[in-house]
């Protein structure tokens, strides 16, 4: 039986490692990043409606900017345009009710996740006119992280981060997140990068074999690294406070995720993580939460 409405949950992610190797000729940066989805979700109620256009209502955490330029709106607009190119007869539009629970501008991929799951849901409501690969191609144009959320819960991102090497689901783990509640735009962090800190001083784009070798080395080492951390701390010194606090409890298991400012620590026990989160919130303020890694994709059929 066909349905006109879907209730979807869009997960956050953490970057266990993020290595910026150098600048590419296209102006972006060559990356290696291990990403894992976690059970912190935004909520998306998506409905196929008779009125044309894309209509969005936002609630939960405040989101800056014009709602009509939200990534959900942009994703659904591109989805409809792509379907029309296939000479599909389309009528009406979409109504999207998005509740934001994931901190915004936090390096947790909330906006990218919203866009990816909206693409999947909208495609389903229209009768699956686009393949998964076609949706991922739309996603690449919206943001390097978007294709990740149309796949499994753990992957290595290479190139700009949008070329994905699937990895087995993570071993079960608890992760404590702390955010100083200071949004940190990704472009600002990349602009603050010191070229002297990058491995390649000239433009670089690794071959497939070189990427494979670097992935193997990074996974084998098990190190948590983030090249963006120094630049992000320069813009938001509170990040260093969060890292220093957590290192007292979980040395070697603490890092900033993405472009920040969220800091995470891996714990063997959810109970211990909850205890540290309470102490951290009382000492540093900000937002804290304890979550677990996803073991399966957020949407079926991927």
WOZI-V359380 format. One record per pair of residues at least 12 apart in sequence whose C-alpha atoms are under 10 Angstrom apart, sorted by sequence separation. I is the first residue (numbers start at 0). GAP is how many residues later the second one is. D is the distance in Angstrom with one decimal. If there is no record, write none. Layout:
BEGIN
I,GAP,D
I,GAP,D
END
This chain:
BEGIN
18,12,5.6
19,12,6.7
44,12,9.8
54,12,9.3
55,12,7.4
57,12,9.6
119,12,8.2
122,12,8.5
134,12,8.1
135,12,8.5
144,12,8.4
153,12,6.6
154,12,4.8
241,12,9.3
242,12,6.7
252,12,5.4
253,12,6.8
275,12,9.7
276,12,6.8
17,13,7.0
18,13,5.1
19,13,8.5
43,13,10.0
54,13,8.0
79,13,8.5
118,13,9.6
135,13,9.2
143,13,8.9
147,13,8.8
150,13,8.9
152,13,8.7
153,13,5.5
154,13,7.9
241,13,9.4
242,13,7.6
251,13,8.8
252,13,5.5
253,13,9.7
276,13,7.4
17,14,5.9
18,14,6.2
43,14,9.6
53,14,8.3
55,14,8.6
79,14,9.7
99,14,9.4
132,14,9.1
135,14,7.0
143,14,9.9
146,14,9.3
147,14,7.2
151,14,7.0
152,14,8.4
153,14,6.6
154,14,8.6
241,14,9.0
250,14,8.8
251,14,9.2
252,14,7.8
273,14,9.2
275,14,9.7
16,15,7.8
17,15,4.3
18,15,9.2
119,15,7.5
131,15,9.6
134,15,8.3
135,15,9.3
143,15,9.4
144,15,9.0
145,15,9.6
146,15,6.4
147,15,8.7
150,15,8.0
151,15,8.0
152,15,8.4
153,15,5.6
154,15,9.7
239,15,9.9
249,15,6.8
250,15,9.7
273,15,7.8
274,15,9.8
16,16,5.3
17,16,6.7
42,16,9.8
55,16,8.2
76,16,9.2
97,16,8.4
118,16,6.7
119,16,9.7
143,16,6.3
144,16,6.7
145,16,7.6
146,16,8.2
147,16,7.0
151,16,8.4
152,16,6.1
153,16,6.7
238,16,9.7
239,16,9.1
248,16,8.9
249,16,7.4
272,16,8.9
273,16,6.3
15,17,7.4
16,17,5.4
17,17,8.6
42,17,9.6
54,17,9.8
55,17,7.1
75,17,9.1
76,17,9.3
118,17,8.9
132,17,9.3
142,17,9.5
143,17,5.6
144,17,6.1
146,17,8.0
147,17,9.6
151,17,7.5
152,17,7.9
238,17,7.6
245,17,8.8
249,17,7.3
272,17,6.6
273,17,9.5
14,18,6.4
15,18,5.5
16,18,7.6
41,18,9.0
53,18,9.0
54,18,7.5
75,18,7.8
131,18,7.7
142,18,9.3
143,18,4.6
144,18,9.5
147,18,9.3
245,18,8.2
246,18,8.2
248,18,9.3
249,18,9.8
271,18,10.0
272,18,9.2
13,19,9.9
14,19,5.6
15,19,6.1
41,19,9.8
53,19,6.1
75,19,10.0
115,19,8.1
118,19,8.6
131,19,9.2
142,19,8.0
143,19,8.4
144,19,9.7
241,19,9.5
242,19,9.7
245,19,6.7
270,19,9.3
13,20,8.4
14,20,4.6
15,20,7.3
52,20,9.3
53,20,8.8
75,20,9.5
97,20,10.0
115,20,8.1
118,20,8.2
139,20,9.6
241,20,8.7
242,20,6.6
245,20,9.8
269,20,7.2
13,21,5.8
14,21,6.6
53,21,9.9
54,21,10.0
72,21,9.1
139,21,9.6
140,21,9.8
238,21,7.9
239,21,9.6
241,21,6.5
242,21,8.1
269,21,8.0
12,22,6.5
13,22,5.6
14,22,9.0
53,22,7.2
72,22,9.4
95,22,8.6
115,22,9.2
139,22,6.5
238,22,6.0
240,22,9.8
241,22,8.8
242,22,8.6
269,22,8.3
12,23,5.4
13,23,6.5
52,23,9.3
53,23,7.0
72,23,8.2
114,23,9.8
115,23,6.6
138,23,8.9
139,23,9.1
232,23,9.7
237,23,8.3
238,23,7.4
239,23,9.0
241,23,10.0
248,23,9.6
249,23,9.7
266,23,9.6
11,24,8.6
12,24,4.1
13,24,7.3
52,24,7.9
71,24,7.9
114,24,7.5
115,24,9.9
231,24,9.1
235,24,8.9
236,24,9.4
237,24,10.0
238,24,6.9
248,24,9.4
263,24,9.6
265,24,9.7
11,25,5.8
12,25,5.6
71,25,9.9
136,25,9.6
235,25,7.3
261,25,9.3
262,25,9.6
263,25,9.7
264,25,9.6
265,25,9.8
266,25,9.8
10,26,6.4
11,26,5.7
12,26,8.6
53,26,9.7
71,26,8.7
95,26,9.9
112,26,10.0
115,26,9.3
135,26,9.1
228,26,8.3
229,26,9.9
231,26,9.9
234,26,9.4
249,26,10.0
261,26,9.5
263,26,9.5
265,26,9.5
9,27,9.8
10,27,6.3
11,27,7.0
12,27,8.3
52,27,9.4
111,27,8.3
114,27,8.0
115,27,9.8
118,27,9.9
228,27,6.4
231,27,6.8
232,27,8.7
248,27,7.8
9,28,10.0
10,28,6.1
11,28,5.6
12,28,9.7
43,28,9.5
93,28,7.9
111,28,10.0
114,28,9.1
223,28,7.5
227,28,8.5
228,28,8.5
230,28,8.9
231,28,6.5
232,28,8.1
9,29,9.1
10,29,5.6
11,29,6.1
92,29,9.7
115,29,9.0
116,29,9.0
119,29,9.9
197,29,8.0
222,29,8.0
223,29,7.1
224,29,9.3
225,29,7.2
226,29,9.7
227,29,9.1
228,29,8.7
230,29,9.8
231,29,7.0
8,30,9.5
9,30,8.2
10,30,4.4
11,30,8.0
111,30,7.8
114,30,9.9
115,30,5.5
116,30,10.0
119,30,7.7
196,30,7.9
222,30,8.7
223,30,7.5
224,30,7.0
225,30,6.9
227,30,7.6
228,30,7.3
245,30,8.2
8,31,9.1
9,31,5.2
10,31,6.5
93,31,9.5
110,31,9.9
111,31,6.6
114,31,6.8
115,31,6.8
118,31,9.0
196,31,9.7
223,31,6.5
224,31,8.5
225,31,7.5
226,31,9.5
227,31,6.1
228,31,7.5
244,31,9.6
245,31,9.3
8,32,5.7
9,32,5.1
10,32,8.9
110,32,9.1
111,32,8.2
112,32,7.9
113,32,8.5
114,32,9.4
115,32,8.3
116,32,7.2
223,32,9.3
224,32,9.4
225,32,7.7
226,32,9.3
227,32,8.1
228,32,8.7
7,33,9.4
8,33,5.8
9,33,6.2
92,33,10.0
111,33,5.9
112,33,6.2
115,33,5.8
116,33,7.2
193,33,9.9
196,33,9.3
223,33,9.9
225,33,8.7
7,34,8.5
8,34,4.7
9,34,7.3
108,34,9.8
110,34,9.2
111,34,4.7
112,34,8.8
114,34,8.9
115,34,6.1
192,34,8.5
193,34,9.5
196,34,9.9
225,34,9.9
228,34,9.9
244,34,9.9
245,34,8.2
7,35,6.0
8,35,6.1
90,35,9.9
108,35,10.0
109,35,9.7
110,35,8.5
111,35,8.4
112,35,8.3
113,35,8.9
114,35,9.8
115,35,9.7
192,35,6.9
244,35,7.5
6,36,7.5
7,36,5.0
8,36,8.7
89,36,8.2
108,36,6.9
109,36,9.7
111,36,8.8
112,36,5.7
191,36,8.8
192,36,9.2
193,36,8.8
6,37,6.0
7,37,6.2
61,37,9.6
62,37,8.3
74,37,9.8
107,37,10.0
108,37,8.3
111,37,7.6
112,37,8.5
192,37,7.8
193,37,7.4
5,38,8.1
6,38,4.6
7,38,7.6
51,38,9.6
52,38,9.7
53,38,9.1
54,38,8.0
55,38,8.3
56,38,8.0
57,38,8.5
58,38,7.9
59,38,8.3
60,38,7.6
61,38,7.6
87,38,9.6
189,38,7.3
191,38,8.9
192,38,5.3
241,38,8.3
244,38,9.2
5,39,5.9
6,39,6.4
51,39,7.0
52,39,7.0
53,39,5.7
54,39,6.1
55,39,5.8
56,39,6.3
57,39,6.2
58,39,6.3
59,39,5.1
60,39,5.1
61,39,9.6
71,39,8.0
74,39,9.0
75,39,8.0
78,39,9.4
79,39,9.7
108,39,9.8
188,39,7.0
191,39,5.3
192,39,8.4
244,39,8.8
4,40,7.2
5,40,5.2
6,40,8.8
50,40,8.2
51,40,4.1
52,40,4.8
53,40,4.9
54,40,4.6
55,40,4.7
56,40,4.8
57,40,5.0
58,40,4.8
59,40,4.7
60,40,6.1
62,40,9.5
63,40,9.0
70,40,6.4
71,40,8.8
74,40,5.6
75,40,9.7
78,40,6.6
82,40,8.8
108,40,9.1
188,40,8.8
190,40,8.5
191,40,7.6
4,41,5.6
5,41,6.4
49,41,6.9
50,41,4.8
51,41,4.3
52,41,6.5
53,41,6.0
54,41,6.1
55,41,5.8
56,41,6.2
57,41,6.0
58,41,6.2
59,41,6.1
60,41,7.7
61,41,9.2
62,41,6.9
63,41,9.8
69,41,8.2
70,41,7.3
71,41,9.3
72,41,9.9
73,41,7.9
74,41,7.6
77,41,8.8
78,41,9.4
87,41,8.0
188,41,9.3
189,41,7.5
191,41,10.0
192,41,9.6
3,42,8.3
4,42,4.3
5,42,9.0
48,42,8.7
49,42,4.1
50,42,5.7
51,42,7.5
52,42,8.5
53,42,7.6
54,42,8.5
55,42,7.3
56,42,8.4
57,42,7.4
58,42,9.0
59,42,9.2
60,42,7.1
61,42,8.0
62,42,9.2
70,42,9.3
71,42,6.0
72,42,8.1
74,42,9.4
75,42,6.7
76,42,9.5
79,42,8.6
185,42,9.7
188,42,5.9
189,42,8.6
191,42,8.0
241,42,7.7
3,43,5.5
4,43,6.5
47,43,9.5
48,43,5.6
49,43,6.2
50,43,7.8
51,43,9.6
59,43,10.0
60,43,7.6
70,43,7.1
71,43,4.7
74,43,6.9
75,43,6.1
78,43,7.5
79,43,8.6
82,43,8.8
85,43,8.0
187,43,9.0
188,43,5.5
191,43,8.1
240,43,8.0
2,44,8.9
3,44,5.1
4,44,9.1
47,44,7.3
48,44,5.4
49,44,8.2
50,44,8.9
69,44,9.4
70,44,5.4
71,44,8.2
73,44,9.8
74,44,6.0
75,44,9.5
78,44,7.2
85,44,9.0
187,44,8.5
188,44,9.2
241,44,9.8
2,45,8.7
3,45,7.6
47,45,5.9
48,45,5.4
49,45,9.7
69,45,8.7
70,45,9.1
71,45,8.7
72,45,8.7
73,45,9.7
74,45,9.8
75,45,9.3
76,45,9.9
82,45,9.3
83,45,9.4
158,45,9.9
159,45,9.5
188,45,8.9
46,46,8.5
47,46,4.7
48,46,6.5
71,46,6.1
72,46,9.9
75,46,6.7
79,46,8.9
82,46,6.1
158,46,7.1
185,46,9.2
188,46,7.6
237,46,8.9
46,47,5.6
47,47,6.5
70,47,9.0
71,47,8.0
74,47,9.1
75,47,8.7
78,47,9.7
81,47,8.8
82,47,6.9
157,47,10.0
158,47,7.6
164,47,9.1
184,47,9.7
187,47,8.5
188,47,9.9
45,48,7.0
46,48,5.1
47,48,9.0
62,48,10.0
81,48,7.9
157,48,9.1
158,48,9.4
183,48,7.9
237,48,9.9
45,49,5.9
46,49,6.4
79,49,9.6
158,49,9.5
44,50,8.1
45,50,4.7
46,50,8.6
78,50,9.3
79,50,9.9
157,50,9.4
164,50,9.1
44,51,5.8
45,51,6.5
78,51,8.2
183,51,8.1
43,52,6.7
44,52,5.0
45,52,8.4
81,52,8.9
158,52,8.4
183,52,7.9
43,53,5.7
44,53,6.5
81,53,9.3
157,53,7.1
182,53,9.3
42,54,8.1
43,54,4.6
44,54,8.6
156,54,10.0
157,54,9.3
181,54,7.8
42,55,5.8
43,55,6.4
78,55,9.4
41,56,7.3
42,56,5.1
43,56,8.8
78,56,7.7
81,56,8.8
157,56,9.8
179,56,9.0
181,56,9.1
41,57,5.8
42,57,6.8
77,57,9.5
157,57,8.7
179,57,9.9
180,57,9.9
181,57,9.9
40,58,9.2
41,58,5.0
42,58,7.7
156,58,9.4
179,58,6.7
40,59,8.1
41,59,5.1
42,59,9.7
78,59,7.6
155,59,7.6
178,59,9.1
179,59,7.4
40,60,6.4
41,60,6.0
74,60,9.3
77,60,7.1
78,60,9.8
178,60,8.1
39,61,7.6
40,61,6.4
41,61,9.6
77,61,9.4
177,61,9.1
179,61,9.6
39,62,6.7
75,62,10.0
179,62,8.2
39,63,9.9
74,63,7.6
77,63,9.7
155,63,9.4
178,63,8.2
74,64,7.5
77,64,9.6
177,64,7.1
176,65,9.7
177,65,9.3
74,66,9.4
74,67,7.4
39,68,9.5
41,68,7.4
70,68,10.0
73,68,7.9
177,68,9.4
40,69,8.3
41,69,9.4
107,69,9.9
189,69,8.1
37,70,9.5
39,70,9.5
43,70,7.7
71,70,10.0
175,70,9.2
188,70,6.4
36,71,9.2
41,71,8.6
42,71,8.6
70,71,7.4
187,71,9.2
188,71,8.4
36,72,9.5
40,72,9.2
41,72,7.5
45,72,7.6
70,72,9.2
105,72,9.9
106,72,9.8
185,72,8.5
186,72,8.8
188,72,9.9
40,73,9.6
43,73,8.4
44,73,9.3
105,73,7.3
185,73,5.6
43,74,7.8
46,74,9.1
47,74,7.9
105,74,9.3
184,74,7.8
185,74,7.9
45,75,7.2
46,75,8.3
105,75,8.2
183,75,7.5
184,75,8.5
185,75,9.8
36,76,9.8
44,76,9.5
45,76,7.5
102,76,8.0
104,76,9.1
105,76,8.1
106,76,9.1
183,76,6.5
184,76,9.3
43,77,9.5
47,77,6.7
103,77,8.7
104,77,8.1
105,77,6.0
106,77,8.1
176,77,10.0
178,77,9.8
182,77,8.4
183,77,6.2
46,78,8.0
47,78,8.1
102,78,7.7
103,78,9.1
104,78,4.7
105,78,6.5
106,78,8.7
174,78,9.7
175,78,9.4
177,78,9.5
181,78,9.5
182,78,7.2
183,78,9.4
45,79,8.8
102,79,9.6
103,79,6.5
104,79,5.4
105,79,8.2
106,79,7.8
174,79,9.7
176,79,9.4
181,79,7.3
182,79,9.4
102,80,8.4
103,80,8.8
104,80,5.8
105,80,8.9
176,80,9.3
179,80,10.0
180,80,8.2
181,80,9.3
103,81,9.4
104,81,7.6
178,81,8.5
179,81,7.1
180,81,8.6
178,82,6.3
179,82,7.3
177,83,8.6
178,83,4.5
179,83,9.0
177,84,5.7
178,84,6.4
176,85,6.6
177,85,5.3
178,85,8.9
176,86,5.8
177,86,6.4
175,87,8.2
176,87,4.6
177,87,8.8
9,88,9.9
175,88,5.4
176,88,6.8
4,89,9.7
8,89,9.7
11,89,9.6
12,89,9.9
174,89,6.5
175,89,5.2
176,89,9.1
3,90,9.6
4,90,9.3
5,90,9.8
6,90,9.5
7,90,9.6
8,90,9.6
9,90,9.7
10,90,9.8
11,90,6.8
174,90,5.6
175,90,6.5
4,91,9.8
9,91,9.9
10,91,8.3
11,91,9.3
173,91,8.5
174,91,4.6
175,91,7.5
9,92,9.4
14,92,8.5
173,92,5.9
174,92,5.9
13,93,7.6
14,93,8.2
172,93,6.9
173,93,5.2
174,93,8.7
12,94,8.3
13,94,5.9
14,94,9.6
172,94,6.6
173,94,6.4
174,94,9.1
175,94,8.7
11,95,9.1
12,95,5.2
13,95,8.0
172,95,6.2
173,95,6.4
174,95,7.8
11,96,5.3
12,96,6.0
171,96,8.7
172,96,7.7
173,96,5.4
175,96,9.7
176,96,9.5
10,97,9.0
11,97,5.7
12,97,7.9
172,97,8.1
173,97,9.1
175,97,6.0
10,98,8.3
11,98,5.5
173,98,9.4
174,98,7.2
175,98,7.6
9,99,9.8
10,99,7.1
11,99,9.1
12,99,9.9
173,99,7.2
174,99,9.5
177,99,7.9
9,100,7.6
10,100,9.9
11,100,9.0
12,100,8.6
173,100,9.5
175,100,8.3
176,100,8.1
9,101,9.2
10,101,9.6
11,101,6.9
175,101,6.7
179,101,9.7
9,102,9.2
10,102,6.3
11,102,9.4
177,102,8.1
178,102,9.7
9,103,5.5
10,103,8.2
177,103,8.1
8,104,9.2
9,104,5.7
179,104,8.0
180,104,9.1
181,104,8.8
8,105,8.6
9,105,8.9
178,105,9.8
179,105,7.1
180,105,5.6
7,106,9.5
9,106,8.3
10,106,9.1
177,106,9.4
178,106,8.9
179,106,4.3
180,106,6.6
9,107,6.2
177,107,9.2
178,107,5.7
179,107,6.4
180,107,9.9
8,108,7.8
9,108,8.7
177,108,7.0
178,108,5.1
179,108,8.8
7,109,7.3
8,109,9.8
177,109,5.7
178,109,6.5
7,110,8.3
34,110,9.4
176,110,8.0
177,110,4.5
178,110,9.1
36,111,9.2
176,111,5.5
177,111,6.8
5,112,9.9
7,112,9.7
35,112,9.4
36,112,8.2
175,112,7.1
176,112,5.3
177,112,9.0
7,113,7.7
34,113,8.2
35,113,9.8
175,113,5.8
176,113,6.3
6,114,8.8
174,114,8.3
175,114,4.5
176,114,7.9
5,115,6.9
36,115,8.5
37,115,8.1
174,115,5.6
175,115,6.5
4,116,9.1
5,116,8.9
35,116,8.9
36,116,5.1
37,116,9.8
173,116,6.8
174,116,5.4
175,116,8.8
4,117,9.6
35,117,5.6
36,117,6.5
173,117,5.7
174,117,6.0
3,118,9.8
5,118,9.1
34,118,8.0
35,118,4.5
36,118,9.3
172,118,8.5
173,118,4.6
174,118,7.7
5,119,8.0
34,119,5.6
35,119,6.8
172,119,5.7
173,119,7.0
3,120,9.6
4,120,7.6
33,120,7.4
34,120,5.6
35,120,9.0
171,120,7.2
172,120,6.1
2,121,9.5
3,121,6.3
33,121,5.9
34,121,6.2
171,121,6.4
172,121,9.3
2,122,7.2
3,122,9.0
32,122,8.3
33,122,4.4
34,122,7.3
170,122,8.1
171,122,8.2
1,123,8.3
2,123,10.0
32,123,5.5
33,123,6.3
169,123,7.0
170,123,9.5
171,123,7.7
31,124,6.9
32,124,5.1
33,124,9.0
168,124,8.7
169,124,7.7
170,124,8.1
1,125,9.1
30,125,9.7
31,125,5.8
32,125,6.6
168,125,7.7
169,125,6.6
30,126,7.3
31,126,4.8
32,126,9.5
34,126,9.7
168,126,5.4
169,126,9.6
30,127,5.3
31,127,7.2
32,127,9.6
33,127,9.4
167,127,9.0
168,127,7.1
29,128,7.1
30,128,5.5
31,128,8.4
32,128,6.8
167,128,9.9
168,128,9.3
28,129,9.9
29,129,5.0
30,129,5.7
31,129,6.8
32,129,10.0
34,129,9.9
28,130,7.5
29,130,5.5
30,130,5.8
33,130,9.7
27,131,9.0
28,131,5.9
29,131,7.7
30,131,9.4
31,131,9.9
32,131,9.6
33,131,9.4
34,131,10.0
35,131,9.6
12,132,9.6
27,132,6.5
28,132,8.8
30,132,9.9
33,132,9.9
34,132,9.5
36,132,9.6
27,133,10.0
33,133,9.0
35,133,8.4
36,133,9.4
25,134,9.9
35,134,7.5
12,135,9.5
23,135,8.9
37,135,9.8
12,136,8.8
23,136,8.7
37,136,9.3
11,137,9.0
22,137,9.8
37,137,8.5
10,138,8.0
17,138,9.7
19,138,10.0
20,138,9.9
9,139,8.3
14,139,9.9
16,139,9.4
17,139,9.1
18,139,9.7
19,139,9.9
153,139,9.1
12,140,8.7
13,140,9.9
14,140,10.0
15,140,10.0
17,140,9.9
19,140,9.5
152,140,8.0
153,140,8.4
12,141,9.2
14,141,9.5
152,141,5.9
153,141,8.4
10,142,9.6
14,142,9.8
151,142,9.1
152,142,6.2
153,142,8.9
17,143,9.4
151,143,8.4
152,143,5.8
153,143,8.8
151,144,6.3
152,144,5.2
150,145,9.3
151,145,4.6
152,145,7.5
150,146,6.2
151,146,7.7
149,147,7.9
150,147,8.1
151,147,9.0
108,148,9.7
148,148,8.0
149,148,8.0
150,148,8.3
151,148,9.8
106,149,8.4
107,149,7.0
108,149,8.1
148,149,7.5
149,149,7.5
150,149,9.4
105,150,9.9
106,150,5.7
107,150,6.8
108,150,9.8
148,150,8.8
149,150,9.6
150,150,9.0
151,150,6.9
105,151,8.3
106,151,4.4
107,151,8.7
149,151,9.6
150,151,5.5
105,152,8.0
106,152,5.1
107,152,8.0
149,152,6.8
105,153,7.4
106,153,4.7
107,153,9.3
148,153,9.8
104,154,8.7
105,154,5.4
106,154,6.5
107,154,7.5
104,155,7.8
105,155,5.4
106,155,6.3
107,155,10.0
104,156,8.0
105,156,5.5
106,156,9.1
104,157,9.1
105,157,9.2
102,159,8.8
13,161,9.4
28,161,8.9
27,162,9.5
13,163,9.4
131,169,9.1
19,170,9.7
29,170,9.6
131,170,7.7
22,172,8.7
19,173,9.6
21,173,7.7
29,173,9.0
20,174,9.8
21,174,9.8
28,174,8.8
29,174,6.9
30,174,9.3
21,175,9.1
22,175,8.7
27,175,9.9
28,175,8.4
29,175,6.2
30,175,9.5
20,176,9.0
21,176,5.5
22,176,9.9
23,176,9.8
26,176,9.0
28,176,8.6
29,176,7.7
19,177,9.1
20,177,5.5
21,177,6.3
22,177,7.8
24,177,9.3
25,177,9.2
19,178,6.7
20,178,5.3
21,178,5.0
22,178,8.0
23,178,8.5
24,178,5.8
25,178,10.0
120,178,8.9
18,179,9.0
19,179,8.1
20,179,6.0
21,179,6.6
22,179,7.3
23,179,4.9
24,179,7.1
25,179,9.6
31,179,8.0
119,179,7.9
18,180,9.6
19,180,9.3
20,180,9.0
21,180,7.3
22,180,5.1
23,180,5.1
24,180,7.9
30,180,9.4
119,180,9.6
21,181,6.4
22,181,6.1
23,181,5.9
29,181,10.0
33,181,8.9
116,181,8.3
20,182,9.5
21,182,6.1
22,182,8.2
23,182,9.4
31,182,8.0
32,182,8.7
116,182,7.6
20,183,7.9
21,183,8.4
31,183,7.1
20,184,9.1
33,184,9.0
102,184,8.7
20,185,9.4
32,185,9.2
33,185,8.5
112,185,9.8
31,186,8.6
33,190,9.5
32,192,9.3
32,193,8.8
31,194,10.0
30,196,9.8
18,199,9.3
17,200,10.0
16,201,8.5
16,202,9.4
16,205,9.1
18,205,9.7
19,205,10.0
15,206,9.3
16,206,7.5
17,206,8.2
18,206,6.8
19,206,7.9
20,206,8.6
15,207,8.6
16,207,5.1
17,207,6.1
18,207,5.8
19,207,5.7
15,208,5.8
16,208,4.8
17,208,4.6
18,208,5.4
19,208,7.5
14,209,8.9
15,209,7.4
16,209,5.6
17,209,6.3
18,209,8.0
14,210,9.2
15,210,8.3
16,210,8.7
17,210,7.7
14,211,8.4
17,211,9.4
34,222,9.4
34,223,9.2
32,225,8.9
15,237,9.4
17,237,9.9
15,238,9.2
16,238,8.2
17,238,9.4
15,239,7.6
16,239,8.9
17,239,8.0
14,240,8.8
15,240,8.6
16,240,7.8
17,240,6.9
13,241,9.8
14,241,8.1
15,241,6.9
16,241,8.4
17,241,9.1
13,242,8.8
14,242,5.0
15,242,8.7
13,243,5.5
14,243,5.6
12,244,8.6
13,244,6.9
14,244,9.4
12,245,9.0
13,248,9.2
15,248,8.9
13,249,9.3
14,249,9.4
15,249,9.8
39,249,8.9
13,250,8.0
15,250,9.6
39,250,8.9
38,251,9.3
39,251,6.6
37,252,9.9
38,252,5.9
39,252,8.3
37,253,6.5
38,253,5.8
39,253,9.2
37,254,5.5
38,254,6.3
39,254,9.5
36,255,8.7
37,255,4.3
38,255,6.1
36,256,5.9
37,256,5.1
38,256,9.7
35,257,6.8
36,257,5.6
37,257,8.8
40,257,10.0
35,258,7.6
36,258,8.4
35,259,9.4
36,259,9.1
38,259,9.5
36,260,8.6
37,260,9.9
36,261,8.7
13,279,9.2
12,280,8.7
11,281,9.8
12,281,9.4
11,282,9.9
10,283,8.8
10,286,9.7
10,287,7.1
9,288,7.1
8,289,7.5
9,289,9.0
7,290,8.9
8,290,8.8
7,291,8.5
END
